């Protein structure tokens, strides 16, 4: 049943998957630059692919297809699980697509060791998995409104922070905040050189995804479609 649901998503939403082509064209262009951050490119690609599951859920809700799916003799737990499966497959495919470009394009000078650095792979899993754990419950419960609200809150928060910084002369503290975030991400990436830290991060991620899945099931089973 999971396989059929996965194929249904792929067949009914092809434009969402073909829509990543312009992004990969940009990745190919970015790889022309000396010192292109291949790790960042592959990680962002993985996150973008994983977010496709939330986009598919939101699109189906917009066109009232979710109610039709819920009327089929398929447990809602299976429907929810299919979304998490789609996120895993799409995220892995986009990560590998960006990695393949970095490895095969003649103008890319990145070695396989740097492209498939275990630290980068773990980082992609952590960031993409965390995004899925946050976004999917909102998309499954509130549909397109939930996805739009998630990004709108982030955008409004960013605008408000920059406005406050400009009005009250707090630009230096803001630079310190964003600099601290960047430094934290770099430190997290570096910590994954230790196998124990990587295992701990993946264990925490697995727990977060399981809680996210159970929350999604709880929200979906109580949703009046």
N, C-alpha and C positions, 0 to 999 in steps of 0.2 A: 504493500500500500504506500509506503514512503516513497518508493521508486516512482510510482504512478503520479503521486502528488508533485514530486520534483520535476518530472517530465512535463506535467501540466504547466508548472510555473515557467519552464524554459520555452514552451511552445506558445503560451499566451502573452508572454512579455519579452519578445525578442528585441524590441527597440531599446529596452532598458539595458540589455547586455551589449548591443551594438553601439550604444551611446558611449561606451568607454573607449572607443577607437580614437576620438580626438584627444583624450587624456593620454593614451599611449603614444600618440604622435608627438605630444609635448614631451613625454619622457624620453623618446628617441632624440628629440632636438636637444633636451637638457644634457644628454650624455655626450654631446659634442664638446661641452665646456670642460676645460681642464679642472680636475679636482671636483667634478660633479658628485654631490653626496648620494652615492648609490644606495646606501642604507636607508636614507630618508625617502628616496623614490620608491623603493620596494615596500617599505612600511606603509606609506601613504596609499600605495596601490592596493595593498591588502585591506586596509581600512575601507577604502572606497568600494571594493568588491563585497566585503561583508555587509556594508550598509545597504546593498541592493535588496537584501531580504526585507528590511523595513520599508523600502520603496515599493516593493511588490505588494506587501501587506496593505500599505496606504492606498495604492492604486486600486486594489480589489475592493477595498472599503468604499472608495469614491464612486465606483461603478456598481455598488451594491452586489458584488459577486460573493462577498463574505457570507451573506445570508443564504445564498444558494449552496455554497460549500457546506455550511453548517446543517443544511437539510438533508445532506447525503448520509448514507449509513456508515459514517466514518467518525470515530471518537474525536472530540475536539482536542484531546491530548495529542492525537496523531497529527492533526492539522498544525498545532503549535510546534510540535517537534519537526515537522517538515520545514518550517521557517528557519529554525536553528540549523538544520542540515543545509538548507540553501545558503545561509550566511557562511557556513564553514567551507562549502565547496567553492562559492563565488570568491570568497576572500583568498583562499589558497590559489585559485586559478589566476587571479589578478596579481598576486605576489609573484607567482612563477612566471607570469607573462612579462612583468617588469624585469625580473631577474634574467629571463631569456634574452631580452633586448640588450641588457648590459653585457651579457656574455657573448652574443653573436654579432652585434653590429660592428662593422669594421672600424668605425671611428671611436668605439669605446675601448679604453685602455685598462679596464678593471679586470683583475684576476678573479678566478672562480672562488678563491679563498676569501676574498673581501665581499663578493656578492652573496655567497652563502655562509657568511660568518654566523656561527651559532648564536652569538649575542644578538645579531640583527633579527634572526628568525624568532628567537624568544620575544624580542621587543615587539615584533609584528603581531605575534600571538597575543601578547598582553594588551596592546593598545586596541587591536581590532576586536578581540574578545570583550574587552571592557565596553567598547562602543556598542556592540551587539547587546550586551547585558543591560545597558541603559535604554537603548532605543527601541528594541523589539517589544517590550511590554507596553510602551506608550503607543507604538504603531498598532499593535493587536487590540488594544483597548479603545483607543480614540481615533484610529485610522489616520487619514491625512492630517486632521487637525492636530493630533499628537505629534507627528513628525514636524509639521510647520511650527508648532508651539515650541518644540525643543530647540530648533535652530533660531527662532525669533527671540527666545529668552537669552540665548548666547549672544546674539547680535546686539540686542538692546543693552545687555549688561556691559558689553564692550564699549558701546557708544557712551553710556552713562559714565563709565570709568574714565574715558578720555576727556569727556566734558568737565568732570570734576577736577581732573588733573590740570586742565587748561585754566579753569576759572580760579582755582586756589593755588596755582603755582606748585603743583605736586608732581611735576613731570619726572623729577629725579626719583622720588619713591616709586612711581609707576615703572620706570626703567629698572629699578632694583627688583620689583615684583616679577616682571617678565623675564629679567635676567636670571632670577632665582628659579623660575620654572624651567628655563632652558638648561640651566646648570643641573637641576634635578633630573631632567630627562637624560642628560649626558651621563650623570652619575649612575642612574638606573641601568643604562645601556652597558656601562663599564662593569657594573656589579655582576652582570650575567656571565662574565668570564669565569665566575666561580660556579661549579656545578650545583652546589648546595643552594645558592641564591636562586639559580634558575629553576631548580626543582620546587623550591618554596613558592616562587612566583607563579609557576604553572599550577601548583596545588591550590593556591588562593584563587586563581582565575577559574579553575574547574569548579570550586565551591560557589563562586559568584555567578557563573553561568547556570549551575544547577538551581540556585535560588531564583535567578531570573526566569528560568524555564517554569519552575513551580508557580511563581508569581503570574507569569503569562497564562498558564493553565487556569489558575484561580480567577483571573480577570476575564478570560474568555468564556469560561463555563458560566459565569454570572452575567454575561452580557446579553441583553435582549436584542436579538437580531431579527 
